[in-house]
Amino acid sequence: MSLGGAIAGGVVGTVVLTTSLRASQELGWTRMDLPLLLGTVFTPNRSRASVIGYFVHFANGVGFALAYYGIFAAVGRAGWIFGAALGLVHGAFAGGALVTILLPAIHPRMGTPWSDAEETPLLEPPGFLLRNYGERTVLGNMIAHVAYGAIVGGFAAHLF
């Protein structure tokens, strides 16, 4: 098990995760644009927000890989299956708590369930497990996070 492997897995896993989420959007399976959601925290300009959001998402991906490594080190093992299980928990937590509860609470351009008609948010709140962006968003997001976790776990167990 190695830290370098986990970081490399975080880079590759983030590319796979981000690409699969973008492909889901382009194929019409979801309306969610995660880089836009993240980037509009920093700017209302949609073009700049997407660029910023991709950088933030990439940094988060490497950061989560470090957290996965901490779990692998604490348990004393890493692997594709264990990583996939962590990815499932990660996807459920990110979609169930982070994006659903925390992001609308701090995001200056996102509506909340308590927004009224006089407010004009740029983005609608994502809803539990991102369901407001389409029913298939839940499944696509979870599959992408499981793949991310499997990649990080596999790289951490087998590289360097």
Secondary structure in CASP SS format (residue, H / E / C, confidence):
PFRMAT SS
TARGET T0000
AUTHOR 0000-0000-0000
METHOD secondary structure of the structure
MODEL  1
M C 1.00
S C 1.00
L H 1.00
G H 1.00
G H 1.00
A H 1.00
I H 1.00
A H 1.00
G H 1.00
G H 1.00
V H 1.00
V H 1.00
G H 1.00
T H 1.00
V H 1.00
V H 1.00
L H 1.00
T H 1.00
T H 1.00
S H 1.00
L H 1.00
R H 1.00
A H 1.00
S H 1.00
Q H 1.00
E H 1.00
L C 1.00
G C 1.00
W C 1.00
T C 1.00
R C 1.00
M C 1.00
D C 1.00
L H 1.00
P H 1.00
L H 1.00
L H 1.00
L H 1.00
G H 1.00
T C 1.00
V C 1.00
F C 1.00
T C 1.00
P C 1.00
N C 1.00
R H 1.00
S H 1.00
R H 1.00
A H 1.00
S H 1.00
V H 1.00
I H 1.00
G H 1.00
Y H 1.00
F H 1.00
V H 1.00
H H 1.00
F H 1.00
A H 1.00
N H 1.00
G H 1.00
V H 1.00
G H 1.00
F H 1.00
A H 1.00
L H 1.00
A H 1.00
Y H 1.00
Y H 1.00
G H 1.00
I H 1.00
F H 1.00
A H 1.00
A H 1.00
V H 1.00
G C 1.00
R C 1.00
A C 1.00
G C 1.00
W H 1.00
I H 1.00
F H 1.00
G H 1.00
A H 1.00
A H 1.00
L H 1.00
G H 1.00
L H 1.00
V H 1.00
H H 1.00
G H 1.00
A H 1.00
F H 1.00
A H 1.00
G H 1.00
G H 1.00
A H 1.00
L H 1.00
V H 1.00
T H 1.00
I H 1.00
L H 1.00
L H 1.00
P H 1.00
A H 1.00
I H 1.00
H C 1.00
P C 1.00
R C 1.00
M E 1.00
G C 1.00
T C 1.00
P C 1.00
W C 1.00
S C 1.00
D C 1.00
A C 1.00
E C 1.00
E C 1.00
T C 1.00
P C 1.00
L C 1.00
L E 1.00
E C 1.00
P C 1.00
P C 1.00
G C 1.00
F H 1.00
L H 1.00
L H 1.00
R H 1.00
N H 1.00
Y H 1.00
G C 1.00
E H 1.00
R H 1.00
T H 1.00
V H 1.00
L H 1.00
G H 1.00
N H 1.00
M H 1.00
I H 1.00
A H 1.00
H H 1.00
V H 1.00
A H 1.00
Y H 1.00
G H 1.00
A H 1.00
I H 1.00
V H 1.00
G H 1.00
G H 1.00
F H 1.00
A H 1.00
A H 1.00
H H 1.00
L C 1.00
F C 1.00
END
